[in-house]
Amino acid sequence: MAKMPVRVHAPGAVRVAAHRDSAVGEQGSDGGRETEKPTEKAPVKKKSTASATADATTSGSARARGAAGAKSAAAVEPPAAESRIALVRRARRINRELAEVFPYAHPELDFENPFQLVVATVLSAQTTDLRVNQTTPALFAKYPTPEDLAAANPEEVEEILRPTGFFRAKTKSVIGLSKMLAEDFGGEVPGRLEDLVKLPGVGRKTAFVVLGNAFGRPGITVDTHFQRLVRRWKWTRETDPDKIEAAVGALFPKSEWTDLSHHVIWHGRRICHARKPACGACPIAPLCPAYGEGETDPEKARKLLKYEKGGYPGQRLNPPQAYLDAGGRPAPPLGAA
């Protein structure tokens, strides 16, 4: 990866120039952000090559500590274009850094089998995984198999699903997909994309969640967090989920797709929020062209952190042991104080 020399534009404002980063923004074709125009240069005091290289190769955890203790963090100032090889290297480095920060990242829907996962994923539309996890225990206790849910009284299912919102449409979808599973697939969730997307309420995003996490088959989950972050990081200009999936998938080996999805989504939920990213507490700030869109003060940024990094419980009532071992806390059940 190209070295990232530091240029001082004004006292106290340090920006790292990654000479091959693109200038594509999060929204619109021009991204709503412009590359900084050249101004009359003041005397510049440059870091040595060794120092700049050391800054560029610092580990994710070290950068996180540095961001927390410094008054400002280094931000990437993208030139007008980025070569394909530079984009691939930067994207893969971001994924490696996030893997260090979130080594225990996992799907945040509670499930014990593929049927529970496909139903929970359909229910997660327009609501939080937490609310789904608080709702599905009662659903699966009463209707543990596709055959049971296929024969259910819709009004009774609607009452259970009411807390997830859009409960009538979701009831129609989960009963419909259960009937198809019982009648066309022998009561088993299929392990092929082309079969999964035939189920009512199941699109490519849901199908890849199921394939990656229930069957171990690689897939990219393009949810709202994933879309937001890959555009902030300028991995793609696309806004259509299918095109985002193709563009990002081309940057990584297929074997990394599922874990990549977890890393990006976890980072989006915990640190890189939609309205106010916690830039000052971000472990990949030196690699992010959008640094500065959110709070850059480390102390203020830390207050924006969510879930385990902010001391709050995660989304799952029954999270994996690795998450608990790392200090994560399970979410409370529905109705808990």
C-alpha positions as CSV (number, residue, x, y, z in Angstrom):
1,M,0.0,0.0,0.0
2,A,1.3,3.5,-0.8
3,K,2.8,5.5,2.1
4,M,0.7,8.2,3.6
5,P,2.8,11.3,4.1
6,V,1.4,14.0,6.5
7,R,0.7,17.5,5.3
8,V,0.0,20.3,7.8
9,H,-2.5,22.7,6.4
10,A,-3.1,24.8,9.5
11,P,-2.0,24.6,13.1
12,G,-3.7,21.7,14.9
13,A,-5.3,20.3,11.7
14,V,-3.5,17.3,10.5
15,R,-4.7,15.3,7.5
16,V,-3.1,12.2,6.1
17,A,-3.1,12.2,2.3
18,A,-3.7,8.7,0.9
19,H,-2.7,9.5,-2.7
20,R,-4.9,6.9,-4.3
21,D,-8.1,7.3,-2.4
22,S,-11.1,8.3,-4.5
23,A,-13.3,11.4,-4.0
24,V,-16.7,9.6,-4.1
25,G,-18.9,10.6,-1.2
26,E,-21.7,8.8,0.6
27,Q,-24.6,10.6,-1.1
28,G,-25.0,11.5,-4.8
29,S,-22.6,11.2,-7.6
30,D,-20.3,13.8,-6.2
31,G,-20.7,12.5,-2.6
32,G,-21.5,15.9,-1.2
33,R,-17.8,16.3,-0.3
34,E,-15.2,18.0,-2.4
35,T,-11.5,17.4,-2.5
36,E,-9.7,20.2,-0.8
37,K,-8.4,22.7,-3.3
38,P,-4.8,23.8,-3.3
39,T,-4.1,27.0,-1.4
40,E,-1.1,29.1,-1.1
41,K,1.3,26.9,0.9
42,A,2.8,27.9,4.2
43,P,6.1,26.5,5.3
44,V,5.5,22.8,5.8
45,K,7.3,20.6,8.3
46,K,7.1,17.0,7.1
47,K,7.4,13.8,9.0
48,S,10.2,11.5,8.1
49,T,9.4,8.6,5.8
50,A,10.0,6.2,8.6
51,S,7.6,8.0,10.8
52,A,4.9,8.3,8.2
53,T,5.3,4.6,7.4
54,A,5.0,3.7,11.1
55,D,1.8,5.8,11.3
56,A,0.4,4.0,8.3
57,T,1.1,0.5,9.7
58,T,-0.1,0.9,13.3
59,S,-2.5,-1.9,14.4
60,G,-6.2,-1.3,14.8
61,S,-6.0,-1.5,18.6
62,A,-3.1,0.9,18.8
63,R,-5.0,3.4,16.6
64,A,-8.0,3.0,18.8
65,R,-6.0,3.9,21.9
66,G,-4.3,6.8,20.0
67,A,-7.7,8.2,18.8
68,A,-9.0,8.1,22.3
69,G,-6.1,10.0,23.8
70,A,-5.5,12.6,21.1
71,K,-7.2,15.9,20.5
72,S,-7.7,15.0,16.8
73,A,-7.2,12.0,14.6
74,A,-5.6,11.7,11.2
75,A,-8.0,11.8,8.3
76,V,-7.6,10.7,4.7
77,E,-7.7,13.5,2.2
78,P,-8.7,11.7,-1.0
79,P,-7.3,12.9,-4.4
80,A,-9.5,12.7,-7.4
81,A,-8.9,9.1,-8.3
82,E,-7.8,5.8,-6.8
83,S,-6.3,2.9,-8.7
84,R,-8.0,-0.4,-8.6
85,I,-5.2,-2.1,-6.8
86,A,-5.0,0.7,-4.2
87,L,-8.7,0.4,-3.6
88,V,-8.5,-3.4,-3.1
89,R,-5.5,-3.0,-0.7
90,R,-7.3,-0.3,1.3
91,A,-10.6,-2.2,1.5
92,R,-8.9,-5.4,2.6
93,R,-6.9,-3.5,5.2
94,I,-10.0,-2.0,6.7
95,N,-11.5,-5.5,7.0
96,R,-8.4,-6.8,8.7
97,E,-8.5,-3.9,11.2
98,L,-12.1,-4.4,11.9
99,A,-11.5,-8.2,12.4
100,E,-9.0,-7.2,15.2
101,V,-11.5,-4.9,16.8
102,F,-14.5,-7.3,16.5
103,P,-13.0,-10.8,16.5
104,Y,-16.2,-12.1,18.0
105,A,-18.6,-10.5,15.4
106,H,-21.6,-12.7,14.7
107,P,-25.1,-12.5,13.3
108,E,-27.2,-10.6,15.8
109,L,-30.4,-12.6,15.5
110,D,-31.0,-15.4,17.9
111,F,-31.6,-18.7,16.2
112,E,-31.1,-22.4,16.7
113,N,-31.7,-23.7,13.2
114,P,-32.1,-22.5,9.6
115,F,-35.9,-22.2,9.9
116,Q,-35.6,-19.9,12.9
117,L,-33.0,-17.8,11.1
118,V,-35.0,-17.3,7.9
119,V,-38.1,-16.3,9.9
120,A,-36.1,-14.0,12.2
121,T,-34.4,-12.3,9.3
122,V,-37.8,-11.7,7.5
123,L,-39.1,-10.2,10.8
124,S,-36.0,-7.9,11.1
125,A,-37.2,-5.6,8.3
126,Q,-37.9,-2.1,9.5
127,T,-37.1,-2.9,13.1
128,T,-34.1,-3.8,15.3
129,D,-32.6,-7.3,15.7
130,L,-33.1,-6.7,19.5
131,R,-36.9,-6.4,19.1
132,V,-37.0,-9.5,16.9
133,N,-35.0,-11.4,19.4
134,Q,-37.4,-10.3,22.1
135,T,-40.3,-11.5,20.0
136,T,-39.3,-14.8,18.5
137,P,-39.1,-16.9,21.7
138,A,-42.9,-16.8,22.0
139,L,-43.3,-17.5,18.3
140,F,-41.0,-20.5,18.1
141,A,-42.3,-21.9,21.4
142,K,-45.8,-22.1,19.9
143,Y,-44.8,-22.9,16.3
144,P,-41.4,-24.7,16.4
145,T,-41.6,-26.2,12.8
146,P,-42.6,-24.9,9.4
147,E,-45.6,-27.3,9.4
148,D,-46.7,-25.7,12.7
149,L,-46.4,-22.2,11.5
150,A,-48.0,-23.0,8.1
151,A,-51.1,-24.2,9.9
152,A,-51.3,-21.3,12.4
153,N,-54.2,-18.9,12.8
154,P,-53.0,-15.6,11.2
155,E,-54.6,-13.5,13.9
156,E,-52.7,-15.3,16.7
157,V,-49.4,-14.9,14.8
158,E,-50.2,-11.2,14.3
159,E,-50.6,-10.7,18.0
160,I,-47.2,-12.3,18.7
161,L,-45.5,-10.3,16.0
162,R,-47.1,-6.9,16.8
163,P,-44.0,-5.5,18.6
164,T,-41.9,-5.9,15.4
165,G,-44.1,-3.5,13.4
166,F,-45.7,-4.2,10.0
167,F,-47.0,-7.3,11.8
168,R,-49.8,-8.1,9.3
169,A,-47.4,-8.2,6.3
170,K,-44.8,-10.1,8.3
171,T,-47.4,-12.6,9.4
172,K,-48.4,-13.2,5.8
173,S,-44.7,-13.7,4.8
174,V,-43.7,-16.1,7.6
175,I,-46.9,-18.2,7.2
176,G,-46.4,-18.2,3.4
177,L,-42.7,-19.2,3.5
178,S,-43.6,-21.9,6.1
179,K,-46.2,-23.3,3.7
180,M,-43.8,-23.4,0.9
181,L,-41.1,-25.0,3.0
182,A,-43.6,-27.7,4.1
183,E,-45.1,-28.3,0.7
184,D,-42.1,-27.8,-1.7
185,F,-39.0,-28.5,0.4
186,G,-40.0,-31.3,2.8
187,G,-40.1,-29.0,5.7
188,E,-36.4,-28.0,5.4
189,V,-34.9,-24.7,4.5
190,P,-33.1,-25.0,1.2
191,G,-29.4,-24.2,1.0
192,R,-29.4,-22.7,-2.4
193,L,-29.8,-19.0,-3.3
194,E,-32.1,-19.7,-6.2
195,D,-34.5,-21.7,-3.9
196,L,-34.3,-19.3,-1.0
197,V,-35.4,-16.2,-3.0
198,K,-38.6,-18.1,-4.0
199,L,-39.8,-18.0,-0.4
200,P,-42.3,-15.2,0.4
201,G,-40.6,-12.2,2.0
202,V,-37.1,-13.5,1.2
203,G,-34.8,-11.4,-1.0
204,R,-31.1,-11.7,-1.7
205,K,-30.1,-10.0,1.6
206,T,-32.1,-12.4,3.7
207,A,-30.9,-15.4,1.6
208,F,-27.3,-14.5,2.1
209,V,-27.8,-14.1,5.9
210,V,-29.2,-17.7,5.9
211,L,-26.6,-19.1,3.6
212,G,-23.7,-17.6,5.4
213,N,-24.8,-18.2,8.9
214,A,-26.9,-21.4,8.8
215,F,-25.1,-23.2,6.0
216,G,-21.6,-21.7,6.0
217,R,-21.8,-20.6,2.4
218,P,-20.3,-17.2,1.7
219,G,-22.6,-14.3,1.0
220,I,-22.6,-10.5,1.4
221,T,-25.4,-9.0,3.5
222,V,-26.1,-5.5,2.1
223,D,-28.2,-4.0,4.9
224,T,-28.6,-0.3,5.6
225,H,-25.4,-0.2,7.7
226,F,-23.4,-2.0,5.0
227,Q,-24.6,0.4,2.3
228,R,-23.8,3.5,4.3
229,L,-20.3,2.4,5.3
230,V,-19.0,1.1,1.9
231,R,-20.1,4.4,0.4
232,R,-18.4,6.4,3.2
233,W,-15.3,4.4,2.6
234,K,-15.6,4.9,-1.2
235,W,-15.5,1.3,-2.0
236,T,-18.3,1.9,-4.6
237,R,-20.5,4.6,-6.1
238,E,-23.5,2.3,-6.3
239,T,-26.7,2.8,-4.4
240,D,-28.6,-0.3,-5.6
241,P,-28.1,-3.2,-3.1
242,D,-27.5,-5.8,-5.8
243,K,-24.9,-3.6,-7.5
244,I,-23.2,-2.8,-4.1
245,E,-23.1,-6.5,-3.5
246,A,-21.3,-7.2,-6.8
247,A,-18.9,-4.2,-6.5
248,V,-17.8,-5.0,-2.9
249,G,-17.7,-8.8,-3.6
250,A,-15.2,-8.2,-6.3
251,L,-12.8,-6.5,-3.8
252,F,-12.5,-9.6,-1.5
253,P,-12.0,-13.3,-1.8
254,K,-15.4,-15.1,-1.7
255,S,-14.3,-17.0,1.5
256,E,-14.3,-13.6,3.4
257,W,-17.7,-12.4,2.4
258,T,-19.7,-13.5,5.4
259,D,-17.2,-12.3,8.0
260,L,-16.8,-9.1,6.1
261,S,-20.5,-8.5,6.4
262,H,-20.4,-9.0,10.1
263,H,-17.4,-6.7,10.6
264,V,-18.9,-3.8,8.5
265,I,-22.4,-4.1,10.1
266,W,-21.0,-4.3,13.6
267,H,-18.9,-1.2,13.0
268,G,-21.9,0.6,11.6
269,R,-24.0,-0.2,14.6
270,R,-21.4,0.6,17.2
271,I,-19.2,3.4,15.9
272,C,-19.9,4.7,12.4
273,H,-23.5,5.7,13.0
274,A,-25.7,7.2,10.3
275,R,-26.3,10.7,11.8
276,K,-23.3,11.2,14.0
277,P,-20.4,8.9,13.5
278,A,-18.0,8.6,16.5
279,C,-14.9,9.5,14.4
280,G,-12.8,10.4,17.4
281,A,-13.1,6.8,18.7
282,C,-12.8,5.1,15.3
283,P,-10.0,2.5,14.9
284,I,-9.9,2.9,11.2
285,A,-9.9,6.7,11.1
286,P,-6.5,6.9,9.2
287,L,-8.1,4.8,6.4
288,C,-11.4,6.6,6.2
289,P,-12.0,9.3,3.5
290,A,-15.1,10.5,5.5
291,Y,-13.3,11.2,8.7
292,G,-14.6,14.4,10.2
293,E,-18.2,13.9,9.2
294,G,-18.9,13.0,12.8
295,E,-17.6,13.9,16.3
296,T,-13.8,14.0,16.3
297,D,-13.2,14.9,19.9
298,P,-12.2,11.5,21.6
299,E,-14.0,12.1,24.8
300,K,-17.2,13.2,23.1
301,A,-16.9,10.4,20.6
302,R,-16.6,7.8,23.3
303,K,-20.0,8.9,24.6
304,L,-21.6,8.0,21.2
305,L,-20.4,4.4,21.3
306,K,-23.2,1.8,21.4
307,Y,-23.5,-1.8,22.6
308,E,-20.5,-3.4,24.3
309,K,-18.1,-0.6,23.6
310,G,-20.4,1.8,25.4
311,G,-21.2,-0.5,28.2
312,Y,-24.6,-1.4,26.9
313,P,-26.0,-4.8,26.1
314,G,-25.9,-6.2,22.6
315,Q,-28.8,-7.3,20.4
316,R,-29.0,-11.0,21.3
317,L,-30.6,-12.5,24.3
318,N,-28.5,-15.6,23.8
319,P,-25.2,-14.4,22.2
320,P,-22.2,-16.7,21.5
321,Q,-19.8,-17.5,24.3
322,A,-17.0,-15.7,22.5
323,Y,-19.0,-12.4,22.7
324,L,-19.6,-12.9,26.4
325,D,-16.0,-13.7,27.0
326,A,-15.0,-10.4,25.3
327,G,-17.1,-8.4,27.8
328,G,-20.4,-8.3,25.8
329,R,-23.7,-8.3,27.6
330,P,-26.8,-10.2,26.5
331,A,-30.0,-8.1,25.8
332,P,-32.9,-8.3,28.2
333,P,-36.1,-10.2,27.2
334,L,-39.3,-8.4,26.1
335,G,-40.9,-6.6,28.9
336,A,-37.9,-6.6,31.2
337,A,-37.3,-3.4,33.2
